[in-house]
Amino acid sequence: MVYTGRPSSGCENCRKAKKRCDEGLPACSRCVRLGKACGGYRDFSQLMFRDQTASVTRRASALSDSSTSASGSGPITRQLTPEKESRARSFFFHHFVTTSHLIFLEGISPDEFLINSITACGLAALANRENDVAGRDLARRYYVQAISATNSALQHPRRVREDNTLVSIYLLGIFERLTWENRASVQTWKHHVRGSVQVLQLRGRNQLTTRTGAALFRDIRTNIITNALWCEEELPDFLVRWTQSLEYNEMHTPGDQLAVLAARAAAIRSAFRTGSKEDRELAAAASMLEQDLHGWSETMNATGSMYSFRDTIDWDSSYAWNGTRHEYGIPQAYQHWNIWRSLMILLSRTQEAVWRRSWPQLTLTPPRPEHFKAARNRMVTEICVGTASAVGNDNIAEPPHGSISIAYTVILPLFLAGTCLLEILADPVSSSSGGSRVIQVDQSFHLNPKNQFSTQLSWLIQRFDYIADEIGVGWAVPMTKFLSGQGKMFYDLGRSYEPEIKEKLFDN
């Protein structure tokens, strides 16, 4: 069964009446006006997870051995030995949980359905590393069980607000990144992200007063920001307000500040896509955001800041790129810097497109033609050095502790860096209606050893191969295919769609 589109997120009353629902909580405005009981998000959750359960069950069943009679949603305990289950969970806590990712799991007592989500993720990553087809099948069966149990929790007025429920939704999204297959994986991941948005809002701002709640909020917020930037959508207002209300914390406040800046970037890209603002307004908003992004970086690199970093020349290090590695004040700082670098790339492309389509109507003097490209090239170099400092280079033998969480945070910055290199190597074929340049990626631009940008692109592709094969994150596979020219496609540099959901493909 092919994916037939996102199910309606409206309440049951509005769906039956075929009326638009504003999805207000705890009840939509139409139900309030008519004096009807409103089911809220729980109806949407049921549709969302029911649709996924049926789809994923079929996918899992199709992968099963012919001798296996159990259905995709049936009991799986007989198919997994205690040793393999224990190994999957140990692998999860060693490679997924770090001081900056999923740390809240140390303060949670997981129940059965959360254990299913944890086991599914651990099995999936192990199967990717070991190229274990049966392991992937088993991971999907655990995933189906986790979806079913999470769906039940979403129907319960108390459990829907519990930490375990929100964590499980978050892990279901991670599972889709691990087992990335096709466009359906993109849509399913987005469903999980949108579901987490609504559960976050349902839980209320008080969740931020606990250490676990605040940590969970920050991790899920990163997913929501990624989705908003990639889909060119604005972030929910409550997410920004709650971020701004968090108490100052030397460790976390810089990330909170960057999240607010990312929300502004998403709003600019949304307006660029929809045309809801005139180019004059867009240019002014982008210019102000650029100043504030530079202000953030200057503050972070100030003497004594935990987020400061410096370049170190070290030709023998396995964690260097081109003989250079970064030394950060705290290990997780590279994640926030890579987000900052990604925002700078996305913003510069939007600015360039606005200038190109609006000149000479804008009264401001446009920057030099090479201004934006030079800024992006600097970000590319920093992303490469920062990624090597976290993941390692070609000489690294064994994925480090927390390798899954590290890979999860570097894939999009690496991809954006790769598109910047393609921008240099591939000739533009046209300009889009929005003013951005369109390139044709139909050949291998990474195979010229005499071209520094080609060799840099080759290194990026090797990192994606390492992330997919050695670390075990399937999300890296389509990135490799696109950057190496296997997709044979046009790519609009001013937009931010992931390559697997592009529609303009050439015949192979």
C-alpha positions in Angstrom: 0.0 0.0 0.0 1.5 3.3 -1.0 1.3 6.3 1.3 -1.9 8.2 0.5 -1.2 11.5 2.3 -1.2 12.8 5.8 -4.4 12.0 7.7 -6.5 14.9 8.8 -5.2 16.3 12.1 -8.6 17.8 13.0 -10.9 16.6 15.7 -13.5 14.0 15.1 -16.4 16.4 15.1 -14.8 18.7 12.5 -13.8 15.8 10.3 -17.3 14.4 10.3 -18.7 17.8 9.4 -15.9 18.3 6.8 -15.0 21.6 8.4 -11.5 23.0 9.0 -10.3 22.5 12.6 -8.0 24.9 14.2 -6.8 22.1 16.5 -6.9 24.2 19.6 -6.2 22.7 22.9 -7.8 21.4 25.1 -10.7 21.9 22.5 -11.0 23.5 19.1 -12.8 26.8 18.8 -15.6 25.2 16.6 -16.4 22.6 19.3 -16.4 25.3 22.0 -18.7 27.5 20.0 -21.1 24.6 19.4 -20.8 23.2 22.9 -19.5 19.8 21.8 -16.9 17.6 23.4 -13.7 17.8 21.5 -11.3 14.8 21.3 -8.2 17.0 20.5 -4.9 15.4 19.5 -5.7 11.9 20.5 -7.9 11.3 17.5 -5.0 12.5 15.3 -2.6 10.3 17.1 -4.8 7.3 16.5 -5.0 7.9 12.8 -1.4 8.6 12.5 -0.1 5.6 14.3 -2.8 3.3 13.0 -1.8 4.3 9.4 1.8 3.6 10.2 1.1 0.4 12.0 -0.6 -1.1 9.0 2.0 0.1 6.6 5.0 -0.9 8.7 3.5 -4.3 9.5 3.2 -5.0 5.8 6.8 -3.9 5.3 8.0 -6.1 8.2 6.0 -9.1 7.1 7.3 -8.8 3.5 10.8 -9.1 4.9 10.1 -12.1 7.1 11.4 -15.5 6.3 8.8 -17.8 4.6 8.9 -20.0 7.6 7.8 -17.3 10.0 4.1 -17.4 10.5 3.8 -14.6 13.0 2.3 -11.3 11.7 4.2 -8.0 11.9 2.2 -7.0 14.9 2.2 -10.3 16.7 4.3 -11.4 19.7 8.1 -11.2 19.0 9.5 -12.5 22.3 10.2 -16.0 20.8 12.2 -14.5 18.0 14.8 -12.6 20.1 17.1 -14.3 22.6 17.8 -12.6 25.9 21.4 -12.2 24.9 20.5 -10.4 21.6 18.0 -8.3 23.3 20.5 -7.3 26.0 23.1 -6.6 23.4 20.7 -4.3 21.5 19.9 -2.3 24.6 23.5 -2.1 25.8 24.4 -0.9 22.3 21.7 1.7 22.5 22.8 3.2 25.7 26.5 3.2 24.6 26.0 4.7 21.1 22.8 6.7 21.4 23.0 8.3 24.9 25.5 11.1 25.6 25.7 14.0 27.9 24.0 16.1 25.2 21.6 13.6 23.6 18.9 11.4 25.2 20.5 12.1 28.6 17.0 12.3 30.1 16.8 8.5 29.8 19.0 8.2 32.8 16.2 9.7 34.9 13.4 7.7 33.4 12.1 4.2 34.4 11.2 2.7 31.0 8.0 0.7 30.8 7.4 -2.0 28.3 6.5 0.1 25.3 9.5 2.4 25.8 11.7 -0.7 26.1 10.3 -1.8 22.7 11.3 1.6 21.1 14.8 1.3 22.6 15.3 -2.2 21.5 14.0 -1.4 18.0 16.5 1.4 17.6 19.4 -0.7 19.0 18.6 -3.7 16.7 18.2 -1.4 13.6 21.6 0.2 14.1 23.3 -3.1 14.8 21.7 -4.6 11.7 22.9 -1.8 9.6 26.5 -2.2 10.9 26.4 -5.9 10.3 24.3 -5.9 7.2 21.9 -8.3 8.9 18.7 -8.6 6.9 17.0 -10.7 9.6 18.0 -8.2 12.2 16.4 -5.4 10.3 13.2 -7.5 10.1 13.2 -8.1 13.8 13.9 -4.4 14.5 10.8 -3.5 12.4 8.7 -5.9 14.4 9.8 -4.2 17.6 9.0 -0.9 15.9 5.4 -2.1 15.2 5.0 -3.2 18.8 6.2 0.2 20.0 3.8 2.0 17.7 0.9 0.0 19.0 1.8 0.5 22.6 2.5 4.3 22.1 -0.9 4.6 20.3 -2.6 3.1 23.4 -0.8 5.5 25.7 -1.9 8.4 23.5 -5.6 7.4 24.1 -5.1 7.6 27.9 -5.7 11.0 29.5 -2.9 10.6 32.0 -0.3 8.5 30.0 -0.4 10.9 27.0 1.3 13.5 29.2 3.9 11.1 30.7 7.6 11.4 29.8 7.8 7.9 28.5 5.1 8.6 25.9 6.9 11.6 24.5 10.3 9.8 24.6 8.8 6.9 22.7 7.5 9.2 19.9 10.9 10.7 19.7 12.6 7.3 19.4 10.1 6.2 16.7 11.4 9.2 14.7 15.0 8.2 15.3 14.2 4.7 14.1 13.0 6.1 10.8 16.3 7.9 10.4 18.2 4.7 11.1 16.2 2.7 8.6 15.8 5.4 5.9 14.4 3.8 2.8 12.5 6.1 0.5 10.0 8.9 0.5 7.7 7.0 2.9 10.4 7.3 5.5 10.5 11.0 5.1 6.7 11.3 5.6 6.7 8.9 8.6 9.5 10.9 10.3 7.5 14.1 9.8 4.5 12.5 11.3 6.5 11.6 14.4 7.8 15.1 14.6 4.4 16.7 14.3 3.0 14.3 16.8 5.7 15.3 19.3 4.8 18.9 18.8 1.2 18.3 19.8 2.1 16.1 22.8 4.7 18.8 23.9 2.0 21.4 23.8 -0.5 19.2 25.6 1.9 18.6 28.5 2.1 22.3 29.1 5.0 24.6 30.1 5.3 23.1 33.6 7.3 20.2 32.0 10.2 22.6 31.7 10.5 22.9 35.5 11.9 19.4 35.8 15.4 18.4 34.7 14.1 15.5 32.6 11.3 17.6 31.1 13.7 20.4 30.1 16.2 18.0 28.6 13.5 16.2 26.6 12.1 19.5 25.4 15.5 20.6 24.1 16.2 17.3 22.2 12.7 17.3 20.6 13.0 21.0 19.8 16.1 20.2 17.6 14.0 17.7 15.6 11.2 20.3 15.2 13.6 23.0 14.1 15.2 20.6 11.5 11.8 19.8 10.1 10.7 23.5 10.0 13.9 24.5 8.2 13.7 21.6 5.7 10.0 22.1 5.0 10.3 25.9 5.0 7.7 26.3 7.7 7.5 28.5 10.8 8.0 27.0 14.2 5.0 26.8 16.5 4.8 30.0 18.6 4.6 28.2 21.9 8.0 26.5 21.2 9.7 29.9 20.8 7.9 31.3 23.9 8.8 28.4 26.1 12.4 28.5 24.9 12.7 32.1 25.8 11.2 31.4 29.3 13.9 28.8 30.2 16.1 29.9 33.1 19.7 30.9 32.4 22.0 27.9 32.4 25.7 28.3 31.3 25.6 24.9 29.6 22.2 25.1 27.8 21.4 28.8 27.3 23.6 29.2 24.2 21.7 26.4 22.5 18.4 28.0 23.6 19.5 31.3 22.1 20.5 29.6 18.8 17.1 27.9 18.7 15.3 31.3 18.8 17.6 32.4 15.9 16.8 29.2 14.0 13.1 30.0 14.5 13.6 33.4 12.8 15.5 31.7 10.0 12.6 29.3 9.5 10.1 32.2 9.4 12.2 33.9 6.7 12.4 30.8 4.6 8.7 30.2 5.1 7.9 33.7 3.9 10.3 33.2 1.0 8.4 30.1 -0.1 4.9 31.5 0.4 5.5 35.1 -0.7 3.8 36.3 2.4 6.3 39.2 2.7 7.7 41.6 0.2 11.3 41.2 -0.8 12.1 44.5 1.0 10.9 43.0 4.3 12.7 39.7 3.6 16.0 41.4 2.9 15.7 43.6 6.1 14.8 40.6 8.3 17.6 38.5 6.8 20.1 41.3 7.3 19.1 41.6 10.9 19.3 37.9 11.5 22.7 37.8 9.9 23.9 40.4 12.4 22.5 38.5 15.3 24.0 35.2 14.2 27.4 36.9 14.0 26.7 38.4 17.4 26.0 34.9 18.8 29.3 33.5 17.4 31.3 36.4 18.8 29.8 35.9 22.2 30.4 32.1 22.1 34.0 32.6 21.0 34.7 35.1 23.7 37.5 34.3 26.2 36.3 31.9 28.8 33.1 30.8 27.1 32.3 27.0 27.3 31.4 27.1 23.7 34.6 28.7 22.4 36.8 26.7 20.1 40.2 27.0 18.4 41.9 25.4 15.4 44.8 23.1 16.1 47.2 21.8 13.5 47.6 18.1 13.9 48.5 16.1 10.8 48.6 12.8 12.6 45.2 13.0 14.3 42.4 10.7 13.2 40.1 13.5 14.2 41.4 16.2 11.8 40.5 17.3 8.4 43.3 18.5 6.1 45.6 18.6 9.1 43.3 20.7 11.3 41.0 19.8 14.1 38.8 21.9 16.5 39.3 21.9 20.2 36.0 22.9 21.9 35.4 24.1 25.4 32.9 21.3 25.9 32.5 18.3 23.7 28.9 18.9 22.6 29.7 22.5 21.5 30.4 21.3 17.9 26.7 20.4 17.5 25.6 24.0 18.2 28.3 25.4 16.0 27.3 23.1 13.1 23.7 24.3 13.5 25.0 27.9 13.4 27.0 27.1 10.2 24.0 25.5 8.6 21.9 28.6 9.4 24.5 30.8 7.8 24.4 28.7 4.7 20.6 28.6 4.4 20.3 32.3 5.2 23.0 33.3 2.6 21.2 31.4 -0.1 17.9 33.1 0.7 19.5 36.5 0.8 21.2 35.8 -2.6 18.0 34.7 -4.2 16.1 37.7 -2.9 18.8 40.0 -4.3 18.9 38.2 -7.6 15.1 38.4 -8.2 14.6 41.9 -6.8 17.5 44.0 -8.2 17.2 46.8 -9.0 13.9 47.3 -7.2 15.6 47.2 -3.8 17.1 50.5 -2.9 20.0 49.0 -0.9 23.3 48.4 -2.6 23.7 44.6 -3.3 26.8 42.8 -2.0 29.5 41.7 -4.4 28.6 38.6 -6.4 31.2 36.5 -4.6 30.1 37.7 -1.1 27.6 35.0 -0.4 29.6 32.2 -2.0 32.8 33.1 0.0 30.8 33.1 3.2 29.4 29.7 2.4 32.8 28.3 1.5 34.1 29.3 5.0 31.2 27.5 6.6 32.0 24.4 4.5 35.6 24.3 5.8 34.4 24.7 9.4 31.8 22.0 9.0 34.4 19.6 7.7 36.9 20.3 10.5 34.1 20.2 13.1 32.7 16.9 11.8 36.2 15.3 11.7 36.7 16.4 15.3 33.5 14.6 16.3 33.3 11.6 13.9 36.9 11.1 12.8 38.4 10.9 9.4 39.4 8.0 7.1 41.9 6.7 9.7 39.4 6.1 12.5 39.0 2.4 13.1 36.1 2.1 15.6 33.1 4.4 16.0 33.4 6.4 19.2 31.1 6.3 22.2 27.8 8.1 21.4 28.5 7.5 17.6 24.8 7.3 16.7 23.9 10.6 18.4 27.0 12.2 16.9 26.1 11.0 13.4 22.5 12.1 13.8 23.7 15.7 14.4 26.3 16.0 11.6 24.3 14.6 8.6 22.4 17.7 7.7 25.4 20.1 8.1 27.5 17.7 6.0 24.8 17.6 3.4 24.6 21.4 3.2 28.4 21.5 2.9 28.2 19.1 0.1 25.6 21.2 -1.8 27.9 24.2 -1.5 30.7 22.2 -3.1 28.4 21.1 -5.9 27.5 24.7 -6.4 31.1 25.3 -7.3 31.7 22.1 -9.3 28.4 21.9 -11.2 27.4 24.6 -13.7 24.1 26.2 -13.0 21.5 25.4 -15.7 18.9 28.0 -14.8 17.4 30.2 -12.2 14.2 29.3 -10.4 11.2 31.6 -10.2 12.3 32.4 -6.7 15.6 33.8 -7.9 17.8 30.9 -6.7 20.2 29.0 -8.9 19.4 25.5 -10.1 22.2 23.0 -10.7 22.2 19.7 -12.5 23.7 16.9 -10.4 24.0 14.1 -13.0 27.6 13.0 -12.8 30.3 12.2 -10.2 31.9 15.6 -9.4 34.0 14.0 -6.6 36.5 12.0 -8.7 38.9 14.7 -9.8 42.1 14.5 -7.6 43.5 17.7 -9.1 40.5 19.8 -7.9 40.5 20.8 -4.2 36.7 21.1 -4.1 36.3 17.7 -5.8 38.6 16.1 -3.2 36.8 17.8 -0.4 33.5 16.5 -1.8 35.0 13.0 -2.0 35.9 13.3 1.7 32.3 14.3 2.6 30.9 11.3 0.7 33.4 9.0 2.5 32.1 10.3 5.8 28.5 9.6 4.7 29.5 6.0 3.8 31.2 5.6 7.1 28.1 6.9 8.9 25.9 4.5 7.0 28.0 1.4 7.0 30.2 1.6 10.2 28.0 3.7 12.5 24.7 2.3 11.3 22.6 5.4 10.3 20.7 4.7 7.1 19.8 8.3 6.7 23.3 8.9 5.2 22.6 6.6 2.2 20.5 8.9 0.1 22.9 11.8 0.9 25.7 9.7 -0.6 23.7 8.9 -3.7 22.8 12.5 -4.3 26.2 14.0 -3.7 27.9 11.4 -5.9 25.5 12.1 -8.8 23.6 8.8 -8.7 20.3 10.6 -8.4 20.7 12.4 -11.7 18.6 15.4 -10.7 18.1 19.1 -10.7 18.7 20.8 -7.3 17.4 24.2 -6.4 20.1 25.8 -4.2 17.7 28.3 -2.7 15.4 25.6 -1.3 16.1 23.1 1.4 14.3 19.9 0.4 16.1 16.6 1.1 17.3 14.9 -2.1 15.0 11.9 -1.8 11.8 14.0 -2.0 12.8 15.9 -5.0 10.5 15.3 -7.9 12.6 16.4 -10.9 14.6 13.2 -11.6 16.3 12.3 -14.9 16.0 8.9 -16.4 19.0 6.7 -15.4 
